[in-house]
Amino acid sequence: MELEVRHYRSRAGRDVYQEWMDGLRDPRGKVAVMRRVVRVERGNFGDHATCRDGVSELRVDVGPGYRVYFGLDRGAVVLLLGGGDKSSQRRDLDRAVDAWRDYQRRTEHDEAMA
């Protein structure tokens, strides 16, 4: 089962997930995260957990314990909302939940305008 993976963009046009990836200085961790996202595209979520309010996390057991936050839209689109590591998990999750809610509001509005 192939899934479409997209990046959340804030109202200001920022790609929050890509900014996080660009800021990762750990080459091994960066590669591990990229590989996980490729597996998700193929329908293999691996080690993941539902967090709250429609946001889940991919757990990447490399370095400080990287996390990739995502929402599943209509069962076929995985929206990458951001990332972080175990040390900033609570704050990162709060941001991901805010991003997911923003995405849902804007998506509903766009569909209503169509």
N, C-alpha and C positions, 0 to 999 in steps of 0.2 A: 504494500500500500504506500504510494507516494504521497507526501504531504508538501504543501507549499509553505516555505518559511519566509516570513517578512519581518522587517524591523519596524518597531514603533517609532513614529516621528512626533515630537511634541508640537504644540500649536506654533511654536517659533521655528519649526522645521528641523530641530535637532534630532539626530539619530542617536538616541541615548545608549543603545547597545553597542553601536560601532565606536562611539566615544570611549566607552569602557574598554572595549577590546584594544583600541589604539593606545590606551594608557597602560595596558598590561606590560610590565617589563620582564616578566618571566617567560622566556621563549618556550620552555617545556609546557607550561600551563596554557599558553596561548594555543599551541598546537593541540593539546588535549581538548580544549574547549571547542576549537574548530572541528575536530573529529566528531565530537558529540553532536554538534549541530548537523553534520552530514548524516549521522545515524538517525537523527530525528526525521530528516527529510525522507528517509527510507521507512519510516514508521516504527523505528526502534528507539523508544525513549530511555531504555536502560534504567539506571538508578535515578528515580525522580520521586517527588512527593507533591501532593496537593497541599497548598499552604492555606490560603483563605481568599474569599471573594472572587473566585474564578482564576486566581493566579497559582501557578505551580512552579516548582524549581527542579532544574536538572542539577544533580550533585556530581561534581567532577572531583574525584579523589586524587588530586595532584596538588602539590604545594600547600597553601594555607586552606585548602578545601573550597575551591571555586564553586560558585552558584550562578546559574543562568536562569533568570525569571522569564516566564512565558505565559501566554493565555492561548487557549484553543478556540478559534472562531469558526463556528458552523461545522466543527468536526474535521475540517480539511485545511485550515490555515493556522499555522503556528506563528504567533506574533511574539517576537523576542522583545522583552520590555526593559532589559538591563541585566547587569551582572554585579558580582561582588564576591566576597569570600566570607568564611565563617565568622570572622571578627566583626564584620559590619552587617551581618545578616538581618537584624531587625530593621535597621534604617533602610537597607536596600529593598527589603520586602515592602515596607511602607511606600517607598517611591514606586515600586512596580505596581502595587495596587492602585495608587493614584493614576499612573499611566494607563492601566487597563480600564479604569473607569472613564478617563478622558477619551480613550479610543472608542469605547462603547457609546458614549454620548455623541461623539462626532459621527460615528458610523450610522447611528439611528437618525441623526439630523440629515445626513447626506441621502439616506434612503427615502426619507420623508419628502425631500426636495425633488427627487427623481420623477 
